[in-house]
Amino acid sequence: MRIALFVTILIAQLFAKINITTFHSHFIQKVTNDQNRTLHYEGEVWFSKKPLSIKWLYTKPNRKEVYIDSSTLIMLEPDLEQATFRRFDKKADLFSLMQHAKKVGPEHYVATYQGKKIDIYTKDGIVTRIVYTDKLDNRNEIVFIDPEQNSTIDAEVFSFVIPKGWDVIRE
């Protein structure tokens, strides 16, 4: 979940620099630890800058849904029949990081978040890949497959229902 939150902040900030108002893509995420063991995740992501609305749908290896608005992060975990609500701290200034990102190549930007380097790659102005090292020194690579920028996203995508009988955790 920390990975989703970090990447959410990163991508939201990236949107400010590259002038993205919406983003939708399937993704493959690889997380590699210092012993060269790799976890693979797959799913789909939707972002809308105004109002801030984000949905990460993880489909592999386990299904998980993460929803974020300007003040709340909600994580739905069907395998656990659990919904977790956390405060989303907008004080992080979601759109400032990329305003300070440096363009280091024709389609390569470098930003820094909490002292960590983040490489952002684009193709024809569209974000295609992000590579960074997280707080646990795991290498994270997210590859976006057929990304769409600045297209219409139905607000219904950001709606969710907590099934009856699930545990609801508020942190």
N, C-alpha and C positions, 0 to 999 in steps of 0.2 A: 504494500500500500504506500509506503514511503516513496517507492520508485514512481508510482503513478502521480503522487503529489508533486514530487520534484520535477518530473517531466511536464506536468501540467503548468507549473509556474514557468518553466523554461520556455515552453511553446507559446504561452500567452505573452511572455516578454518578447519573444522572437517576432510575434505578429506586429508588435508596435514598430519594430525596426523595418520590417519588410512590407509594411502596409497591408496586412492581412486582416480582413474583417470576419471571415469564416474559414473553416478548414474541416475537411472530412477525408479519411483515408483508412484503409486496412493497414495493419502494421505487423511486423515481426520484430520482436525484441529479444536480444541475446544479452545475458548477464553472465560475465566470466569472472570467477574469483582468482585469488593469487595462486591457487593450486591448479589453475587452468581448467577447472570444471565449469561447464556452461549450462545454464538454464535457458530454455526457449519458451517464449510466450507469443501468442498470436491473438489478434483481435481487431477491433475497429474503434476509431476515435472521431469525435465531433467537437468542434470548438466554435463558439460565437463570441465575438468581442463585446458587443453591446446588445442586450445586457450580457454580462459575463455568464456564460453557460457552457459547461464542459461535461462530456460523457466519455469515459473509457470503458469499453466492453471487452473484457478478456474472455476468449473462447477456449484457449488451450494454454496450459494443460488442464486448468480448471476454470469453470465459468465464474466470473466476478464482474460486477458492475460498479463503477465509481462515478458519482455525479458531484459536480462542484458548481456553486454559484458564488456570488460576491461575499457570502458570509458562512456558508456551510459546506462540508464535505460529507457525502453519504456513501457508504460502501455496502453493497448488497452481496452476500455470499450464500448462494443457494445450497451448497454442500453442507454448510453449517446452519442453515435456516436462521440467518442472523443479519440484522441491519445495524450498522454502526454510524452514529452521527457525531461529527467533530466540528468544532469551530474552524472556519477557514479564515486565516488572518490576512485581510487585505492590506495590512500595513506593509506587507512585503513589496508593495508597489509593483504589481504584476507586469507592467509594461515598460519598466525602466531599464532592465538588464540589456535588452537588445538595442536600446537607444545608444548604449555605450559599447556595443559589439564592434569589433574591428573587422573590416573586410580584408582578408589576407590573400585572397585569390579571386579569380573571376566569379566563382560560385561557392566560395568558402568563407565563412565568418567564424570568428573566435570571440567568445564571451567568457566572463568569469562570474561564478555564483558561489558564494560562501568560500572563496579561496580556491575553487576548483575550475579548471579549464573546461569549456564546452565547445566542441566543434560542431558547426551547423553547415550542412551542405544543401545547396539548391540546384535546380536545373531549370533554366528559363524563368527564374524568379520564384519557383515553387519549391517549398521545403521537401527534401527527399530523404534526408538522413540526419540523425543527431548522435554524437558520440561523446560520452563523458564518463568520469570516474566518480562514484558516489562516496558517501561518508565512510563506508566500509572498505574502500579501495577496490570495489568491484568495477570492472569495465562494462559499461552499458552502451549498447548500440541499438538504436531504433531505426528501422528502415520502413519508410512509408511506401505503400504499394498503390499505384494509381491515385495519388493525392489530388484533391480538388480544392482550390482556394477561391474564396469570394463568390461561391455559388450559394443559392438559397438553401437553407436548412430549415425544415419544418420544426417549429418549437415543440411539437409533440415528442420529438426524439429525446428531449431532456426531461420528460415526465417519467415517473416510476410509481410502482405500487408495491407496498410491503405486504406479502401474503399473510393471511390470518394465521396466528399460531407461532410466527417467527419471534425470536428474541430481539428486542430493540435495546441497543446500548447507546447511552449518551455520555460522551467523554468531555 
